[in-house]
Amino acid sequence: MVIGNQKRDMVDPTKILKDRAVFERKIDEAAHEIALEEFRTGAVRNGLMGKAVIEAGGNEDKAKAVYLQLLVASIKDDMYIAHRLAQPKGDSEVLTRAICSLFVPGLGQWLQRRNSTAMWHIGLALVSWTLLLGWIVHLWSMFDAAKYERNAHNPSR
């Protein structure tokens, strides 16, 4: 069932803002639920508790409330990081790494945290330039950085 003009709703800024506000409230609710459950189990993130005690001026009751606020913020950060890591690389990210490797072979691979591959590209470029064939390594490095998919080769990164 379609309500209203679906095309108009897709570009209506008030709908976009409303959707964003609803989404943020739902994320906030979920983060509070997770934080409360974690707090009730007795699990404590020592770094957050230390910060809470400092902010509460040593007052234990106030420190618990501050800790919960910090915990909710930390859980939201964890959610955001997980979301960002799950997203595919954008075209601009691929282009940036490819251009980096075109000018400095291995730089794009280093930005992808493929340090051993980066060292190979740098070493091969240095050797190749002594034979005046370094431009081949520059192009190879650029294509390698552009085609590399983090999740396909190493999902833990």
N, C-alpha and C positions, 0 to 999 in steps of 0.2 A: 504494500500500500504506500503510495507516494502522497505526502502531504505538502501542499504548496508547490512552488516552482523549484524543482531540484537543482537546476542549473544556477538559478539566482542564489540559492542557499549556499552553494559551494564557494562563491566569491563574496558573500555578504560578510563584511568585517565584524559586524556585531555577533554573528553566529560563530565566527572563528574565535573571537575573544571569549564568548560564553563557553564554547567547547574547551578552550584552554583552561579557564577557571574551574570548570567541573573536573577536568582531568587532574589538575593540580590538587584539588580538594580530595579526590579519591586516592592519589598518591600519598598525601598527607595522612589520611585516615589509615591507610595500610601501613605506613611507617610507624605511626603511633601504636598500632596493634602489635606489630613485631617488637617494638621497643618495650612495651608493657609486658609482653610474654617473656622476653629475654630478662627483664628486670625481676619478674616474679620467680624465675628459675634460679636466681641468685648469681647468674653469670655477670661478671663485671669486666668492662674494658678499662684496664688500669689507667691508661693515658687519659681517657675521658673523665674518670673519677678524680684523678689528680687535678685536672683542670677545674672540675666542678667544686672541689674542696677549696681551691684558691679563690674562685669567683664568689663562693659563699662565705668567705672570710673565716673558714673553720667551723661554721655552724652546720652540724650533721644533717638536720632536717632540711635545711635550705639546700645543702649539697645534693641531697637525693633528687629534689625537684630540678635543680640545675643539671644534674647528671642525665635525667630523663630528656630534658630539652636537647642537650648535646648528643645524646644517643639517637634521638629522632633525626637530627641533622646528619649524623654520621650514616645512619641507615639510608637516608635519602641520597647521600653521596655514593654509597655502595650501589644503590639501584641505578643511579645515573651512569656510573662507571660500567656496570654490567650491560646496560643498554648501549652505550657507546662502543664497547668492545664487540657487541653482537652485530653492529651495523657494518655493511660492506664499505670498503674504501670508496670515497668519492672520486670523481674524475680529476678534480684539482689536486688531490693528494697523489694520485698516480702520476699526473703530469709533472708535479714538483719534483718527485723522486727521479723521474726519467731525465728531466733537465739537469738535475744535480749530477747524475751519472754521466751525462753527455759531456759536461765541462770538467768534472773530476771523477774519473772512473772509480767505482766503488762507493762513492758518497751516498748514492741512492740505496745501495744495499746496507750500508752502515746505518742509515736512518730507519731501515726496516729491521734493525738489530740482527743482521746476518753478517756478523763481524768476520768470520773466516772467509766467506764469499767476497766480502769487501776487500780483504787483504789480497786475495787472489787477483781481483780485478786491478788493484793498484800495482801489484808486483808485475803482472803481465803487461800493463800499460807502460811501465818504466822500461821493461825489457824491449817491448815492441817499438818504443820511440827511438831506441838506439838503432833499429833497423828501418826507421822512418815508416813504420806500419802502425803506429799508435792509434791513429784515427779509427782503425778497425775495432780496437778494444773499446774506444769511447762509444762507438755505435752499439757494440755488443752489450756493454754495461748498461746503456740507456734502455735497450729492449728488455734486458733481464729485469731491471728495476720496475719497468712498466708492467710486465706480464706476471710478476710474482703475486701470489695470493696467500696471505698469511694463514687463513683458516684452512686452506687446502693442504698446506705443507706442514704446519705446526699449530694445531688448534690451541695449544697451551699458552701461546703468546698473545 
